[in-house]
């Protein structure tokens, strides 16, 4: 089996805090809050409702949703569960790499994937991944090292996001480990396979 690949020239960490702040300003994102990122469509199947509940009411944390989906349904749901302040709908973009580089963690509560390309992009960008053990993620994520594989539902997602938000040193270690874990999926190596 030959997996998907990721372009490390495009998807890479921001480099430093100053570069990340500049990117956040350019993208209209908060400069000083912890940002969890989701990238994708088909929001119902990909568990966005669980992610919304997971971030509800959390201080100093925002959830950036990049891609197309039913914004109004998700806004209404967020209002019901107390997460309106946490959500940022960024919409679709031709430069998702900027969002990966600007954020702090990748939140991917999908319940099914053939092999998730967005988790490869997140890892290459240095984002610790909080996801479920599904196809692709269970091959990429080394639990506790470059992210976590958690049970279905919002509680486990929330617990790991809080660990990342509150522990900058752990986040930095996991970020570096995420980049290393993505190297196996570089396009040169995948093309060779």
C-alpha positions as CSV (number, residue, x, y, z in Angstrom):
1,X,0.0,0.0,0.0
2,X,1.4,3.4,-1.0
3,X,-0.1,6.2,1.1
4,X,-0.8,9.8,0.1
5,X,2.1,12.2,0.2
6,X,2.6,15.8,1.4
7,X,4.6,18.6,-0.1
8,X,7.0,19.8,2.5
9,X,7.9,22.9,0.5
10,X,4.3,24.1,0.8
11,X,3.3,22.6,4.2
12,X,5.8,23.6,6.9
13,X,5.9,25.3,10.3
14,X,5.7,29.1,10.5
15,X,9.3,29.3,11.8
16,X,8.9,31.5,14.8
17,X,6.3,33.4,16.9
18,X,6.7,36.7,15.0
19,X,6.0,35.0,11.7
20,X,3.0,33.3,13.2
21,X,1.6,36.6,14.5
22,X,2.1,38.3,11.1
23,X,0.2,35.4,9.5
24,X,-2.6,35.6,12.0
25,X,-2.9,39.4,11.4
26,X,-3.1,38.8,7.6
27,X,-5.7,36.1,8.0
28,X,-7.8,38.1,10.5
29,X,-7.2,35.6,13.3
30,X,-6.7,36.5,17.0
31,X,-3.0,37.1,17.7
32,X,-2.8,35.8,21.3
33,X,-5.3,33.0,21.6
34,X,-4.7,29.2,21.2
35,X,-6.1,28.3,17.8
36,X,-7.3,24.8,17.0
37,X,-7.8,24.2,13.2
38,X,-10.1,21.9,11.3
39,X,-9.8,21.6,7.5
40,X,-12.4,19.8,5.4
41,X,-16.0,19.6,4.1
42,X,-18.8,17.2,4.9
43,X,-18.9,18.6,8.4
44,X,-21.5,16.3,9.7
45,X,-19.6,13.1,8.9
46,X,-16.3,14.7,10.0
47,X,-17.5,15.3,13.5
48,X,-17.5,19.1,13.6
49,X,-20.5,19.1,16.0
50,X,-18.3,17.1,18.5
51,X,-15.5,19.6,18.0
52,X,-17.9,22.5,18.7
53,X,-19.0,20.9,21.9
54,X,-15.4,20.2,22.8
55,X,-14.4,23.9,22.6
56,X,-17.6,25.4,24.1
57,X,-16.9,28.0,26.7
58,X,-13.1,27.5,26.7
59,X,-11.2,30.7,27.5
60,X,-8.3,31.8,25.3
61,X,-9.2,29.2,22.7
62,X,-10.7,29.5,19.2
63,X,-11.7,26.9,16.7
64,X,-10.9,27.8,13.1
65,X,-13.0,25.9,10.5
66,X,-11.5,26.0,7.1
67,X,-13.6,24.7,4.2
68,X,-17.1,24.5,2.9
69,X,-20.1,23.3,4.9
70,X,-23.4,24.4,6.4
71,X,-22.3,27.4,8.3
72,X,-25.7,28.4,9.5
73,X,-26.5,25.0,10.9
74,X,-23.2,25.0,12.7
75,X,-23.6,28.6,14.0
76,X,-27.0,27.7,15.4
77,X,-25.6,24.5,17.0
78,X,-22.7,26.5,18.5
79,X,-25.2,29.0,20.0
80,X,-27.2,26.1,21.6
81,X,-24.1,24.6,23.2
82,X,-22.4,27.9,24.2
83,X,-19.6,27.9,21.7
84,X,-20.4,30.9,19.5
85,X,-17.4,32.9,20.7
86,X,-15.0,30.1,20.0
87,X,-15.9,29.6,16.3
88,X,-14.1,31.2,13.3
89,X,-15.5,30.2,9.9
90,X,-12.6,30.9,7.5
91,X,-14.3,29.4,4.4
92,X,-12.5,27.7,1.5
93,X,-9.1,29.0,0.5
94,X,-6.4,28.3,-2.1
95,X,-3.7,28.8,0.6
96,X,-4.6,26.4,3.4
97,X,-0.9,26.2,4.3
98,X,-1.2,29.7,5.8
99,X,-3.8,28.6,8.2
100,X,-1.9,25.5,9.2
101,X,1.2,27.7,9.9
102,X,-0.9,30.2,11.9
103,X,-2.6,27.7,14.2
104,X,-1.5,25.8,17.3
105,X,-3.1,22.3,16.9
106,X,-5.1,20.3,14.5
107,X,-8.5,19.1,15.7
108,X,-9.9,16.3,13.4
109,X,-12.9,14.5,14.8
110,X,-13.7,12.6,11.6
111,X,-15.3,9.2,12.0
112,X,-14.2,7.8,8.7
113,X,-11.5,8.6,6.1
114,X,-9.8,6.5,3.4
115,X,-6.5,8.2,4.3
116,X,-6.6,11.7,5.6
117,X,-4.5,14.1,3.5
118,X,-5.2,17.0,5.9
119,X,-3.6,15.2,8.8
120,X,-0.4,14.8,6.7
121,X,-0.6,18.6,5.9
122,X,-1.1,19.4,9.6
123,X,1.8,17.2,10.7
124,X,4.1,18.7,8.1
125,X,3.1,22.1,9.3
126,X,4.1,21.2,12.9
127,X,0.6,20.9,14.3
128,X,0.0,18.4,17.1
129,X,-3.0,16.3,16.0
130,X,-6.1,15.5,18.1
131,X,-8.1,12.9,16.2
132,X,-9.9,9.6,16.3
133,X,-8.2,6.3,15.5
134,X,-9.4,6.0,11.9
135,X,-7.7,5.0,8.6
136,X,-4.7,7.1,8.1
137,X,-4.6,8.9,11.4
138,X,-3.8,5.7,13.3
139,X,-0.8,5.2,11.0
140,X,0.5,8.8,11.4
141,X,-0.3,9.8,15.0
142,X,1.9,8.3,17.7
143,X,-0.3,8.7,20.8
144,X,1.2,11.2,23.2
145,X,4.2,12.0,20.9
146,X,2.9,14.0,17.9
147,X,-0.7,14.1,18.9
148,X,-3.4,11.9,20.4
149,X,-5.9,9.3,19.2
150,X,-9.0,9.7,21.3
151,X,-12.3,8.0,21.8
152,X,-15.3,9.3,19.8
153,X,-17.2,12.2,21.4
154,X,-16.3,15.7,22.6
155,X,-15.0,15.0,26.1
156,X,-11.7,13.4,25.1
157,X,-11.2,16.0,22.3
158,X,-11.6,18.8,24.9
159,X,-9.2,17.2,27.4
160,X,-6.4,17.0,24.9
161,X,-7.0,20.5,23.6
162,X,-6.7,21.8,27.1
163,X,-3.4,20.0,27.6
164,X,-2.0,21.6,24.5
165,X,-3.4,25.0,25.3
166,X,-2.0,25.0,28.8
167,X,1.4,23.4,28.2
168,X,3.6,25.3,25.7
169,X,6.6,23.1,26.2
170,X,4.5,19.9,25.5
171,X,3.0,21.7,22.4
172,X,6.5,22.5,21.1
173,X,7.7,18.9,21.6
174,X,4.7,17.5,19.9
175,X,5.0,20.1,17.1
176,X,8.6,19.0,16.4
177,X,7.5,15.3,16.5
178,X,4.7,16.0,14.1
179,X,7.1,17.4,11.5
180,X,9.4,14.4,11.9
181,X,6.5,11.9,11.5
182,X,5.5,13.6,8.3
183,X,8.9,13.0,6.7
184,X,7.9,9.5,5.8
185,X,5.2,10.9,3.6
186,X,7.3,13.4,1.6
187,X,6.4,13.3,-2.1
188,X,9.9,12.2,-3.2
189,X,9.7,9.1,-1.1
190,X,6.1,8.4,-2.0
191,X,6.9,8.8,-5.7
192,X,9.8,6.4,-5.3
193,X,7.5,3.8,-3.7
